[in-house]
Amino acid sequence: MSKFKQDQRAERISSLPAEYHAPLSAKDRATLDKPVEELAKEVRDGSTKAIDVLRTYGKAAIKVHEKTNCLTEVMIGSCQEWLDTKGAINLKGPLAGIPVSLKDTVVVGGYDATVGYSSFTHQEQEEDGAVVVMLKEAGALPFVKTNMPITLLSFESTNDVWGRCTNPHNSKYSPGGSTGGESALLAGGGSRIGIGSDVAGSVRLPAHWSGCYSLRCSTGRWPKMAFRTSMPGQEGVPSVYSPMARTLGDLTYFTRTLIQMKPWKYDYSVHPIDWKQDAEDDFSSPSRKLRVGVLMTDGVVDPSPACRRAVETVVEALEVAGHSVTMIDLDQPNSPPSPYEGLRLASLLLNADGCQMFEVARRSWEWLDTGAAQLRFLAKLPSPFRYMYYLWVRYVRRDPIWADLVRHWGPKSAFENWKLVSQREAYRANWFKWWDSTKFDVLLTPPNATPALPHDAMHDAVSSCGYTFLFNLLDYTAGVLPVTRVDGKEDALPADFSLRKLNGVAQGAMKHYDSVAMHGLPVGVQIVGRRLEEEKVLAVMKRVEDALGDAKYDLLELD
């Protein structure tokens, strides 16, 4: 099955007209450099042809794929047919002629949505899902789908069906996950806007690791029906679909455009909330001075020097611009509810089935992500053995953090799951009260403790996800933007650094941190708002970029 899909992908690429295989021209590069809003306007007024835009982006996507193995379903041939079919694509819409990339899980009529499982191949979907219907009515061309990990529970993007996706900056490193193929394509310059999903950081971590932009929308703000998943029925920490982009301007335009199309008319899961232009204008105004709280650590894994420097760079820029910035000390009485407790609750809720559901579709011979394999192993341990392991970790290794995370791992009864949901709601209420007391507009945090990690590092670092997972549990809106790159010398670990002094979660992440090997990898920051504050978060991300000025991140150029 895997060879069939990879051969099918190769044939779809090789059978494209010759212009898709030609070198990028100066005109192509000019097209790739244009903001989505500007390019769509040119298509609407007829000064640019949609087919020419498609050819340029098809050419670019193929080049990035050759470097990173980021693509799954190649739909460029169908796009050409749609453009030739009257009424198939609305070329007077706000995304007229704009190619849009999609995570492989998105349902497009006539194509598989494999989620990396061989058992999901040869299941071409009968019709477009809601978001694809919207995209076509907006004038967009869903032209490629992108790679992800089997199970979707990893910051890798590898599976037997499509192979391993690599980071466009360094092939030895992961582009992130589970929307890693998307981030590799966007960061590499093969697309400008795309759609991914996020249950523990799956659009934000890839943006941080690959060097692009993403927004984790709150539940009910972005369409999520007619997608395939590895964990149907999982609602303890709801997954959300959300936008990603190569630039912040495009991310904002894309998000605003789809919400202004009233997605609740296409998807019953979306709240009927119009785009709040007044909120975007308010927080975009230079006269509005921001109140920013800085959560430098999640209390489980302190940020690596590179990730700390990225946050400090933004803090300094915001202070110079006149904004109020407050460091949050987790050891003080007025600190927020424990982020560690959030990680513990979210982990138990997400895997309350004992890691059984993501195994239903996986054939026994298929590769399993090393992180997911760790989770499954712990979940399958008989309760007495798991308790003995807990005792050994807690009292012999003297690691209460890892011990408490694994103590109650395993499948939950309905009664136990209900109790966890009750604890989640109490935790959310405490965060609500805390944020009210601070009057912060947004929080600034690292998106992860480290920059991109080497392939297969999830065996050790699977639990190091607290900086993003926390805000899935709370259902807060959060965006990630790239800020800098790892510097081999400046971001080196201190001379007295010792892994043995760290808890098990921190050891798993930091054992792979090597600033020299990571030199040049992107490093981002996370901007967090409260629930359903997409307009505010995007506006504040723009204020951050404005504050950085000439120090703004330089995007990776397509060779």
ZAMARGU-4260 file (C-alpha; in steps of 0.2 Angstrom, whole numbers, plus 5000, padded with zeros to 4 digits):
<rodrens>
0) 5000/5000/5000 | 5014/5012/5004 | 5023/5009/4988 | 5007/5012/4979 | 5004/5029/4986
5) 5022/5035/4984 | 5022/5028/4966 | 5005/5037/4963 | 5012/5053/4970 | 5027/5052/4959
10) 5017/5048/4944 | 5005/5063/4947 | 5021/5075/4948 | 5030/5068/4933 | 5014/5068/4922
15) 5012/5087/4925 | 5016/5098/4910 | 5034/5103/4907 | 5032/5120/4914 | 5030/5113/4931
20) 5047/5105/4930 | 5056/5121/4924 | 5067/5132/4934 | 5059/5146/4944 | 5059/5162/4933
25) 5060/5180/4939 | 5041/5181/4936 | 5038/5166/4946 | 5048/5173/4961 | 5039/5189/4959
30) 5023/5180/4961 | 5029/5170/4976 | 5034/5186/4984 | 5017/5194/4983 | 5005/5194/4998
35) 4989/5183/4995 | 4978/5198/4996 | 4987/5207/4982 | 4988/5192/4971 | 4970/5188/4973
40) 4966/5206/4968 | 4976/5204/4952 | 4967/5188/4948 | 4950/5196/4951 | 4954/5211/4940
45) 4961/5200/4926 | 4979/5207/4926 | 4985/5189/4932 | 4979/5173/4926 | 4974/5159/4939
50) 4982/5146/4929 | 4999/5155/4929 | 4998/5157/4948 | 4995/5138/4950 | 5009/5134/4938
55) 5021/5145/4949 | 5015/5137/4965 | 5015/5120/4958 | 5033/5122/4953 | 5038/5129/4970
60) 5029/5115/4980 | 5037/5102/4970 | 5055/5109/4973 | 5051/5110/4992 | 5045/5092/4991
65) 5061/5086/4983 | 5070/5093/4997 | 5059/5088/5012 | 5046/5075/5006 | 5032/5086/5013
70) 5018/5082/5000 | 5006/5068/5000 | 4991/5070/4988 | 4996/5080/4973 | 4980/5088/4967
75) 4987/5101/4954 | 4980/5091/4939 | 4963/5092/4947 | 4965/5111/4950 | 4968/5113/4931
80) 4952/5104/4928 | 4943/5114/4940 | 4949/5130/4932 | 4942/5124/4915 | 4925/5119/4923
85) 4914/5134/4924 | 4908/5138/4941 | 4920/5125/4950 | 4931/5139/4957 | 4924/5157/4961
90) 4938/5168/4953 | 4929/5183/4960 | 4931/5178/4978 | 4943/5185/4991 | 4955/5171/4988
95) 4954/5171/4969 | 4967/5159/4961 | 4977/5157/4977 | 4984/5139/4979 | 4981/5133/4997
100) 4990/5118/5005 | 4981/5106/5017 | 4986/5094/5030 | 4983/5076/5023 | 4968/5074/5035
105) 4958/5086/5026 | 4944/5078/5015 | 4945/5083/4997 | 4933/5074/4985 | 4942/5061/4974
110) 4957/5059/4985 | 4962/5049/5000 | 4964/5056/5017 | 4976/5043/5024 | 4982/5050/5040
115) 4998/5040/5037 | 4988/5023/5039 | 4989/5010/5025 | 4972/5004/5029 | 4965/5022/5024
120) 4972/5020/5007 | 4961/5016/4992 | 4947/5026/5000 | 4945/5041/4989 | 4932/5053/4997
125) 4916/5055/4988 | 4914/5074/4990 | 4923/5089/4997 | 4923/5093/5016 | 4916/5109/5022
130) 4932/5119/5022 | 4936/5114/5005 | 4919/5119/4999 | 4922/5136/5007 | 4940/5137/4999
135) 4933/5134/4982 | 4919/5147/4984 | 4932/5159/4990 | 4941/5156/4974 | 4956/5146/4981
140) 4964/5131/4974 | 4967/5116/4986 | 4982/5110/4976 | 4992/5099/4988 | 4991/5089/5004
145) 5005/5088/5016 | 5013/5075/5027 | 5010/5071/5046 | 5014/5057/5058 | 5004/5041/5060
150) 4993/5043/5075 | 4995/5062/5074 | 5002/5062/5092 | 5020/5067/5088 | 5031/5082/5084
155) 5038/5071/5070 | 5030/5070/5053 | 5034/5052/5048 | 5024/5037/5042 | 5026/5021/5031
160) 5013/5027/5018 | 5022/5043/5013 | 5039/5042/5021 | 5048/5054/5032 | 5046/5073/5031
165) 5062/5083/5035 | 5065/5101/5041 | 5069/5113/5026 | 5083/5121/5036 | 5092/5105/5041
170) 5087/5087/5035 | 5093/5079/5050 | 5079/5088/5060 | 5061/5086/5062 | 5049/5100/5054
175) 5038/5097/5069 | 5021/5089/5070 | 5008/5084/5068 | 5006/5097/5054 | 5025/5096/5050
180) 5023/5093/5031 | 5013/5109/5030 | 5026/5119/5040 | 5040/5112/5029 | 5031/5117/5013
185) 5026/5135/5020 | 5043/5138/5027 | 5052/5132/5012 | 5042/5144/5000 | 5031/5131/4992
190) 5015/5138/4998 | 5009/5154/5007 | 4993/5148/5016 | 4987/5132/5022 | 4977/5122/5035
195) 4982/5111/5049 | 4975/5104/5065 | 4981/5106/5083 | 4977/5095/5099 | 4993/5098/5109
200) 5003/5111/5098 | 5002/5103/5081 | 5001/5119/5071 | 5011/5130/5083 | 5026/5118/5086
205) 5029/5116/5068 | 5029/5134/5065 | 5042/5136/5078 | 5053/5122/5072 | 5052/5126/5054
210) 5050/5145/5053 | 5033/5150/5048 | 5017/5157/5056 | 5002/5149/5064 | 4986/5152/5074
215) 4978/5140/5086 | 4960/5145/5085 | 4948/5142/5099 | 4935/5128/5097 | 4920/5133/5086
220) 4930/5147/5077 | 4936/5137/5062 | 4928/5123/5052 | 4932/5105/5058 | 4920/5094/5051
225) 4924/5081/5037 | 4942/5078/5042 | 4949/5061/5046 | 4958/5058/5062 | 4967/5044/5072
230) 4956/5047/5087 | 4938/5049/5083 | 4927/5052/5098 | 4941/5060/5108 | 4934/5076/5117
235) 4944/5078/5133 | 4956/5090/5124 | 4946/5094/5108 | 4957/5095/5092 | 4954/5111/5082
240) 4958/5115/5063 | 4967/5131/5061 | 4977/5142/5048 | 4995/5142/5044 | 5005/5154/5033
245) 5022/5159/5027 | 5019/5177/5032 | 5010/5186/5046 | 5000/5197/5034 | 4994/5182/5025
250) 4989/5173/5041 | 4979/5187/5046 | 4971/5190/5029 | 4967/5171/5027 | 4959/5170/5045
255) 4949/5185/5042 | 4943/5180/5025 | 4936/5163/5030 | 4928/5169/5046 | 4920/5183/5036
260) 4912/5170/5025 | 4902/5164/5040 | 4909/5146/5041 | 4894/5142/5052 | 4884/5141/5037
265) 4895/5127/5030 | 4899/5118/5047 | 4887/5116/5061 | 4902/5115/5074 | 4907/5133/5071
270) 4900/5147/5082 | 4890/5161/5073 | 4903/5174/5078 | 4907/5187/5065 | 4924/5194/5063
275) 4927/5207/5077 | 4935/5221/5067 | 4934/5233/5081 | 4945/5221/5092 | 4958/5220/5078
280) 4958/5239/5075 | 4959/5242/5094 | 4974/5231/5097 | 4982/5236/5080 | 4982/5254/5085
285) 4999/5262/5089 | 4991/5272/5103 | 4986/5256/5112 | 5000/5251/5124 | 4999/5233/5128
290) 5000/5224/5145 | 5010/5208/5142 | 5013/5194/5154 | 5028/5183/5151 | 5027/5165/5156
295) 5046/5160/5153 | 5044/5143/5159 | 5030/5130/5161 | 5038/5124/5177 | 5042/5107/5169
300) 5056/5110/5156 | 5064/5127/5157 | 5068/5134/5140 | 5084/5131/5131 | 5096/5146/5129
305) 5090/5148/5111 | 5071/5149/5116 | 5075/5160/5131 | 5084/5172/5120 | 5070/5173/5108
310) 5058/5178/5121 | 5070/5190/5129 | 5072/5198/5112 | 5053/5201/5111 | 5053/5207/5128
315) 5066/5220/5125 | 5058/5226/5109 | 5041/5228/5117 | 5048/5238/5132 | 5057/5249/5120
320) 5041/5252/5111 | 5033/5258/5127 | 5023/5242/5132 | 5021/5235/5149 | 5029/5219/5151
325) 5028/5208/5167 | 5038/5192/5171 | 5027/5179/5179 | 5035/5170/5193 | 5027/5153/5196
330) 5034/5152/5214 | 5024/5168/5219 | 5007/5168/5228 | 4999/5177/5213 | 5005/5165/5200
335) 4993/5156/5188 | 4987/5139/5191 | 5001/5126/5190 | 5005/5123/5171 | 5012/5106/5177
340) 4994/5102/5183 | 4988/5107/5166 | 5000/5095/5158 | 4995/5081/5169 | 4977/5084/5166
345) 4978/5086/5147 | 4989/5070/5146 | 4976/5060/5155 | 4961/5067/5146 | 4969/5065/5128
350) 4974/5047/5131 | 4959/5042/5142 | 4956/5027/5131 | 4973/5020/5135 | 4981/5023/5118
355) 4969/5011/5110 | 4960/5021/5097 | 4975/5027/5087 | 4980/5009/5085 | 4963/5003/5078
360) 4968/5008/5060 | 4986/5003/5061 | 4992/4987/5054 | 5004/4977/5065 | 5019/4979/5053
365) 5017/4998/5051 | 5030/5009/5059 | 5024/5018/5075 | 5031/5035/5080 | 5043/5032/5094
370) 5034/5044/5106 | 5017/5036/5103 | 5025/5019/5106 | 5031/5026/5123 | 5014/5031/5127
375) 5006/5015/5122 | 5019/5005/5132 | 5015/5014/5148 | 4996/5013/5145 | 4997/4994/5142
380) 5007/4990/5158 | 4997/4981/5171 | 4992/4992/5185 | 5003/4984/5198 | 5018/4985/5187
385) 5014/5003/5183 | 5013/5007/5202 | 5029/4999/5205 | 5037/5009/5191 | 5029/5025/5199
390) 5037/5020/5216 | 5054/5018/5208 | 5053/5034/5199 | 5047/5044/5213 | 5057/5037/5227
395) 5073/5029/5219 | 5075/5042/5205 | 5068/5055/5216 | 5058/5062/5201 | 5041/5068/5207
400) 5037/5076/5190 | 5038/5061/5179 | 5032/5049/5193 | 5015/5059/5194 | 5013/5060/5175
405) 5014/5041/5174 | 5005/5035/5190 | 4988/5036/5183 | 4992/5032/5165 | 4981/5019/5156
410) 4963/5017/5151 | 4949/5026/5161 | 4932/5020/5165 | 4918/5032/5160 | 4917/5037/5179
415) 4936/5041/5179 | 4935/5051/5163 | 4920/5061/5170 | 4930/5065/5185 | 4945/5071/5174
420) 4933/5082/5164 | 4926/5090/5181 | 4944/5093/5186 | 4947/5101/5169 | 4933/5113/5171
425) 4939/5118/5188 | 4956/5121/5182 | 4949/5132/5167 | 4939/5142/5180 | 4954/5145/5191
430) 4964/5151/5175 | 4949/5163/5171 | 4950/5171/5188 | 4969/5172/5188 | 4969/5181/5171
435) 4955/5193/5176 | 4965/5198/5191 | 4981/5202/5181 | 4973/5213/5167 | 4985/5206/5155
440) 4981/5208/5136 | 4991/5193/5131 | 5004/5181/5137 | 5021/5179/5129 | 5029/5161/5131
445) 5041/5150/5122 | 5032/5138/5110 | 5043/5124/5116 | 5058/5121/5127 | 5069/5118/5112
450) 5071/5122/5094 | 5068/5108/5081 | 5074/5091/5088 | 5083/5077/5078 | 5072/5063/5070
455) 5065/5050/5082 | 5069/5061/5097 | 5051/5059/5102 | 5056/5043/5111 | 5063/5054/5124
460) 5054/5071/5122 | 5036/5065/5119 | 5030/5073/5135 | 5039/5090/5133 | 5024/5099/5126
465) 5018/5109/5140 | 5020/5126/5133 | 5007/5122/5119 | 4997/5108/5127 | 4992/5120/5141
470) 4982/5131/5130 | 4973/5117/5121 | 4967/5112/5138 | 4961/5130/5142 | 4955/5132/5124
475) 4964/5149/5122 | 4968/5157/5106 | 4987/5156/5103 | 4999/5161/5088 | 5017/5157/5084
480) 5029/5168/5075 | 5047/5166/5071 | 5059/5178/5079 | 5077/5172/5077 | 5088/5157/5073
485) 5099/5146/5084 | 5117/5153/5086 | 5130/5140/5090 | 5140/5150/5102 | 5128/5162/5109
490) 5115/5149/5113 | 5127/5136/5120 | 5122/5128/5137 | 5131/5135/5152 | 5146/5126/5158
495) 5138/5119/5174 | 5123/5112/5165 | 5119/5094/5170 | 5105/5083/5164 | 5106/5073/5180
500) 5098/5087/5189 | 5083/5088/5178 | 5066/5079/5180 | 5063/5065/5167 | 5052/5076/5155
505) 5066/5089/5155 | 5080/5076/5152 | 5070/5069/5137 | 5070/5086/5129 | 5087/5093/5134
510) 5097/5078/5130 | 5095/5082/5112 | 5099/5101/5113 | 5115/5105/5104 | 5117/5123/5099
515) 5131/5119/5087 | 5122/5106/5078 | 5106/5116/5078 | 5114/5132/5072 | 5103/5141/5060
520) 5087/5132/5065 | 5072/5144/5068 | 5066/5149/5085 | 5049/5157/5088 | 5038/5164/5102
525) 5020/5161/5106 | 5007/5175/5109 | 4992/5169/5119 | 4975/5177/5121 | 4960/5171/5130
530) 4946/5160/5122 | 4939/5166/5105 | 4952/5181/5104 | 4958/5177/5086 | 4957/5195/5081
535) 4967/5201/5096 | 4981/5188/5095 | 4984/5192/5077 | 4984/5210/5080 | 4997/5208/5094
540) 5008/5197/5084 | 5009/5211/5071 | 5013/5223/5086 | 5027/5212/5090 | 5034/5211/5073
545) 5033/5230/5072 | 5042/5232/5088 | 5056/5220/5081 | 5058/5232/5066 | 5074/5228/5057
550) 5077/5213/5068 | 5061/5204/5061 | 5064/5186/5056 | 5070/5183/5038 | 5061/5169/5029
555) 5070/5155/5021 | 5072/5158/5002 | 5067/5145/4990 | 5083/5139/4980
</rodrens>
